[in-house]
């Protein structure tokens, strides 16, 4: 056990030590990675004063909100349909393919599809592209809850005269709501952090530049303290959302 604990500690250090260094450097007043000048929140203030960064952050928020909303509705409906259908490994493989296909392959495929349809690129195309893979994640999370759902409750509701829609809103939806919210939070996190697919489907112009794309454009000229501060904010925001999604689904996922 001691050897396993040492191995686990080494893995955690390898994964999170660079992130801790980045967070510390975002507070470095000198702005240099090799010289400590004291603690300062100066670089966080400069992020707000940079119109390109604030504009890119707003674009990412718009994309994440719309893609999450659409993917949550479609993914929940898909999970409900699949849960009542006969098990099919082939169907499940098709449903979860967007989760395992490399991002670069999915990005090229979506770009080729938009080009074939002569569809204009912009924030709307990024939203549609993010919905493609977010549906699979929402469906997976909701299906975990539906695996232990008592469908006899729906039958009892129908026997008492309730319509299918009333049964859904009064019985099914309240019981699966934590999983739906968890799936939405996961989809939002994935969307706001996603870079490759957004980069391929955004088109030209600052008006469709998301925050990860802006970070990439800035980092090509070197890592600056503003980038460290921005990365720290994005990482902290993503961590909070993932933690919230995990807690909402606690007890519904084996080992949670």
Long-range contacts (C-beta under 8 A, 24 or more apart in sequence): 19-235, 22-228, 22-231, 22-232, 22-235, 23-228, 23-232, 23-235, 25-225, 25-228, 26-225, 26-228, 26-229, 26-231, 26-232, 28-225, 31-224, 31-225, 33-223, 42-225, 43-225, 43-226, 43-228, 43-229, 44-229, 44-233, 46-226, 46-229, 47-226, 47-229, 47-230, 47-233, 50-226, 52-206, 52-209, 52-214, 53-211, 53-214, 53-226, 53-230, 55-206, 55-209, 56-206, 56-209, 56-210, 56-211, 56-213, 56-214, 57-211, 59-123, 59-207, 59-208, 59-209, 59-210, 59-211, 60-191, 60-192, 60-210, 60-211, 60-212, 61-192, 62-123, 63-123, 63-126, 63-127, 63-130, 63-191, 63-192, 63-198, 63-210, 64-130, 64-188, 64-191, 64-192, 65-188, 66-127, 67-126, 67-127, 67-130, 67-131, 67-134, 67-187, 67-191, 68-134, 68-184, 68-187, 68-188, 68-191, 70-127, 70-131, 71-130, 71-131, 71-134, 71-135, 71-137, 71-138, 71-187, 72-138, 72-180, 72-183, 72-184, 72-187, 74-131, 74-135, 74-138, 75-134, 75-135, 75-136, 75-137, 75-138, 75-139, 75-142, 75-183, 75-187, 76-138, 76-139, 76-142, 76-176, 76-180, 76-183, 78-135, 78-139, 79-138, 79-139, 79-140, 79-142, 79-143, 79-146, 80-142, 80-146, 80-172, 82-139, 82-143, 83-143, 83-146, 83-147, 83-149, 84-151, 95-136, 95-139, 96-136, 96-139, 96-140, 97-136, 98-132, 98-133, 98-135, 98-136, 99-133, 99-136, 99-137, 99-140, 103-194, 103-196, 103-197, 104-196, 106-132, 106-133, 106-197, 107-196, 107-197, 107-199, 107-200, 107-201, 108-200, 110-197, 110-200, 110-201, 111-200, 111-201, 114-201, 120-203, 121-201, 121-202, 121-203, 121-204, 121-208, 122-202, 122-203, 122-205, 122-207, 122-208, 123-202, 123-207, 123-208, 125-201, 125-202, 125-203, 126-197, 126-198, 126-201, 126-202, 126-208, 126-210, 128-201, 129-197, 129-198, 129-201, 130-190, 130-191, 130-194, 130-197, 130-198, 133-190, 133-197, 134-187, 134-190, 134-191, 137-183, 137-186, 137-187, 137-190, 138-180, 138-183, 138-184, 138-186, 138-187, 139-183, 140-183, 141-179, 141-182, 141-183, 141-186, 141-245, 141-249, 142-176, 142-179, 142-180, 142-183, 144-179, 144-249, 144-252, 144-253, 145-175, 145-176, 145-178, 145-179, 145-249, 145-252, 146-176, 146-179, 148-252, 149-175, 149-176, 178-248, 178-249, 178-252, 179-248, 179-249, 179-252, 181-245, 181-248, 182-244, 182-245, 182-246, 182-248, 182-249, 183-245, 185-241, 185-242, 185-244, 185-245, 185-248, 186-241, 186-242, 186-245, 188-241, 189-238, 189-241, 189-242, 189-245, 192-234, 192-237, 192-238, 193-234, 193-238
